[in-house]
């Protein structure tokens, strides 16, 4: 983690610090839905830790939704 603005999926988000579940909701993700993965500062965060995880100022968060396709 470095000081500065938090990024979410590569976009600067100065309001992103706080509980991870709150960030997921603000970004339009249902934390209970299957097929979502979260990485913070390049490390995948296991779903079982989402409720206790917090995003700090300067963190880089990537949220990915798995989509089916052909």
Backbone torsions as a table, in degrees:
resi	resn	phi	psi	omega
1	UNK	NA	137.2	177.5
2	UNK	-126.0	155.9	178.8
3	UNK	-65.5	147.5	178.4
4	UNK	133.8	-162.8	-175.7
5	UNK	-83.8	135.1	176.1
6	UNK	-69.9	141.7	174.2
7	UNK	-114.8	143.8	176.4
8	UNK	-125.7	117.0	-177.0
9	UNK	51.5	42.0	175.5
10	UNK	82.4	-2.7	-179.4
11	UNK	-104.6	135.6	176.3
12	UNK	-62.3	132.3	179.5
13	UNK	-138.0	88.4	-177.8
14	UNK	-63.9	-16.1	-178.6
15	UNK	-98.8	12.5	-171.3
16	UNK	-84.3	-17.5	-178.1
17	UNK	-64.0	142.0	179.7
18	UNK	134.7	-166.6	-178.6
19	UNK	-59.4	136.9	179.5
20	UNK	-58.9	-41.2	-179.0
21	UNK	-61.2	-35.8	176.7
22	UNK	-65.5	-41.8	178.7
23	UNK	-62.8	-44.6	178.5
24	UNK	-57.8	-44.5	179.7
25	UNK	-63.6	-44.3	179.3
26	UNK	-62.4	-31.3	-179.9
27	UNK	-85.8	-0.2	176.1
28	UNK	88.1	19.1	179.5
29	UNK	-103.8	137.8	174.1
30	UNK	-91.1	111.0	-177.4
31	UNK	-60.2	-21.4	179.4
32	UNK	-82.7	-14.3	-177.6
33	UNK	-71.1	146.0	176.1
34	UNK	-79.3	159.4	174.2
35	UNK	84.3	21.2	177.1
36	UNK	-116.1	136.2	175.4
37	UNK	-127.4	145.9	-179.7
38	UNK	-129.1	133.8	172.8
39	UNK	-123.8	138.4	176.3
40	UNK	-122.0	121.4	-178.6
41	UNK	54.1	39.8	175.0
42	UNK	84.6	-2.4	-179.7
43	UNK	-109.6	125.2	178.1
44	UNK	-65.8	132.4	-179.3
45	UNK	-99.7	117.5	179.9
46	UNK	-58.8	140.5	-178.3
47	UNK	-52.5	-36.0	-179.7
48	UNK	-63.9	-13.3	179.2
49	UNK	-104.8	-2.5	-177.2
50	UNK	-59.3	-41.5	-175.3
51	UNK	-64.4	-28.9	-178.3
52	UNK	-98.5	-7.9	-174.5
53	UNK	-80.4	144.1	175.5
54	UNK	-126.2	145.2	176.4
55	UNK	-96.7	128.9	-178.8
56	UNK	-103.5	158.8	175.6
57	UNK	-56.7	131.5	179.6
58	UNK	93.9	-9.3	178.1
59	UNK	-69.6	151.5	172.6
60	UNK	-109.3	115.3	-176.9
61	UNK	-111.8	131.9	174.1
62	UNK	-119.3	126.7	177.9
63	UNK	-118.4	124.4	-175.7
64	UNK	-123.7	134.6	174.0
65	UNK	-110.8	124.7	177.9
66	UNK	-75.7	131.2	-179.7
67	UNK	-120.8	141.5	174.0
68	UNK	-83.5	149.2	179.0
69	UNK	-166.2	177.5	-178.0
70	UNK	-130.6	NA	NA
